[in-house]
Amino acid sequence: MMALGTAYAAAPLHSPGRTSQQDKETPKGGSPAASSASSNKTVEQVKGKSDPDAHGTAPDPDSNPSSYRIGVEDELQISVWHEPELSMPVQVRPDGMITLPLVNDLSVVGLTTHELQATLSEKLKPFVNEPQVTVIVRNIRSRKVYLMGQVGKPGPYPLNGKKTVLQLITEAGGPSQFAKTGSIYIIRTVNGQQTRLAFNYKKALSGKPDAGDIFLLPGDMVVIP
């Protein structure tokens, strides 16, 4: 369950009729063409490593559960060692708060489980001798993607791990009879700005390595006209 973003290198350009210092220092037996080919190879390697979409992959938010930050509607299990009356499941309210005995209301959105454990331990010290608190995310409900348009079951869907556009559409029952599968697109917000990504449904169905299926990120909106 656990789970919660490109640099390009460019070969130097030379003006016609001018020899660069690098050209002067080319080892014997080498050639400018070989040097250029090597530079171009480096560019492609950098692209492949830095561009998340280059090989159809995406960062895995579940690869490091301890870095996951709690969101609204997430379900947590709070456990205090030897204090059963303080140990209970809680759900993060829409205002980002949870309520616990002795602690009352506490804002938790944006905290990691380790940070919340430390906060709860500090707040319980006046009431419990050396409190040992454990926080586990039982169910992630804050990570969602949205599917709309000509599809069997439009609406919000949880994103608790890696999921592609094709998997989401399949989960929703597939495109409807009148869907324009050649015009599907994803609206994604990056650094506060919306971007539009085209999606080729028929190509993705081929299952080939270059099929172009896209991994979803929290907040993505998939539109099927």
N, C-alpha and C positions, 0 to 999 in steps of 0.2 A: 504494500500500500504506500509506504513512505518512499512517502515522500515524507515545490515550491518548483541579444544579446548577441571591424574587418580591416586588415591592413594590407596594402599592396606594395610590393617592391617594383620599381621601374628601372630598367636598364638606362644608364646615362646616355643622353643624346649628344651627338657631335655635329658641329657645324661643318659644311662642305669645305674641303681644302685645309682643315685644321687637324693636327694630330695631337691626341691627348697624351698626358703623361703615362696613362695606363697602357696605351698602344706602344709607346716607346719601350716599355718594360716587358713586353710580351716575350716569354722564353723562346729560345731557339727551338725550331721544330713545331711551334704553335702557329696559329693563324688567327686573324681577326674574326673570321667566320666561326672558328671553333669557340673563340671567346664569347661571341654573340650568342651562339647556341647554348653555351653554358649559362649565360645570363638569363635567356628566355626560359630555360628549364627551371632556374631558381624562382622566376616569377610564377610559373605554374605551380610549383611546390608550395609557395607561400599562399597562393590563392586556395589551393586544396585544403590547407591546414587551417586557414583563418575564416573561410566562408562556411557557415553552418549548413547552407543549402547546396554546397558544391557536390557532396556525395549523398545527399538525401538524409542527412543526419541532423540532430538537434541536441543541445545540451540536455543532459538528464537531470531533472530537478530532484530525483530520488537517490542519486549516487551518494549524497552525503546527508542523511536524515537529520543530523544534529544542526545543520545550517538552515533547515526549514523554518520559516517564520509564520507564526500563527495568524490565521485570518478569520474573518466573520463567518459564523456558522460551523466552524470546526468543532469537533467533539473531542474533549480532553478527558483523560483519567488522572485525577490528582490523588496521590497516595502519600500519607504521612506515617512513617514507621511507628508502630505501636499506638497509633491514634486513629482507630477505626471510625470514630465520629467525625473526623476531619478528612477522611478518605472517601472520595465519591466521583462519579462522572459528572462533567459539566459541559455545557455548550456555549460557545461564544455568542453573545447577543448581537443584534444589529448595531448597537452602539459601541461594540468592541470590548464590552466588559463581561466579567464573570462574577458570580457571587459565591462566597465561601463563609462558613462559620468563623467567627472571630476576626476575619479579614474584611468581611463585607464586600463592597464592590471594588473590583480591581481591573484596570485597563490592561489587556494582554495582546491586542493586535500589534503585529510587528515584532514581537519578542520570539526568540528561539526557546525551545523547551528548557535549555540550560539556564537561560536568563530568567525565565519564569520560576524555575526551581530556586534560584538564588534569591529572587524577590520574595517568594513565599516563605522561605526559611528565615529571612530577616524579619518579616512581619509577624511570624509566629513565635519568635524568641521570647517576647514578654509572657507568653502563655504556655509554651512547651519547652522543656529542657533539651537543648541541642536538637532541634527538629531536623529530621532527615526527610526531605521531600523528593518525590519522583513525579515527573510529568510525562505522560505518554499521549501522543496524538492518536486517538482511536479511529477517527474517521475524518478525512479531509473533505470539507464541503465548500471551502472558499475558492478553490481552483476550478474555474468553469470555462467552457467554451459555448458558443451559441450558434445554433443551426436554424436557418430561416429560409422560407421560400417553398419551392415545389419538391417537398420531400415527405416521406411517410409520417414521421413524428418530429416536427420542428420544435425547438425550445432549447433551454439550457441543458448542458450535459457536464457531469463531473470529469475533471482531468486529473486523475490520481497517479499518473505515470506517463509513459510515452504513448502517444496516440496520433495516427495520421488522419488526414482529411478523408481518405478512402475508408478507413476504419470507422470514423464517425458517421459517415453517410450510410454505411452498412448497418451500423448499430441502430440508426434511425429508420430502417426499413427500406433504404434505397430511394433513388429519385422517383418522382411520380411520372405518370404516363406523358404528361405535357411539359416536363422539365427540359430546359435548354442546357443539356449537359456539356455543351461546348463553350458555355459562357459562365461557368462557375468561378467564383473568386472568393478570396479571403481578405477581410478587413482586419489589419493588425496595427496596434498602436505601439510606436517605437519612439521613446524619448518625448512623449507628449504629442507626437504627430502621427496621423493615420496614413498607412501605406496600403496599397491594393496589390494582392498577389494573384495572378491567374492560375487556374488549376485545370489540367487536362484530364477529365474523368476517364475517357476511353483509353488514353495512354497509360494512366495509372492502373487500369484493370489488366493490362498486359503482364504486369508483374516483373518486367525486365529491370535490370539494375538502373537504367536511365529513365525509368517510367515517370519520374517527376513527382511522385507522391510527396506531400509536405507534412512535416511534423508540426503539430499544433502547440501553441503557447497559451497560457492562461489569458482570457479576455478576447481571444480570436473570435471573429464572427464569420461564419461560412455562409455564403449567399448562393442559393440555387434558383436562378430566374425561371 
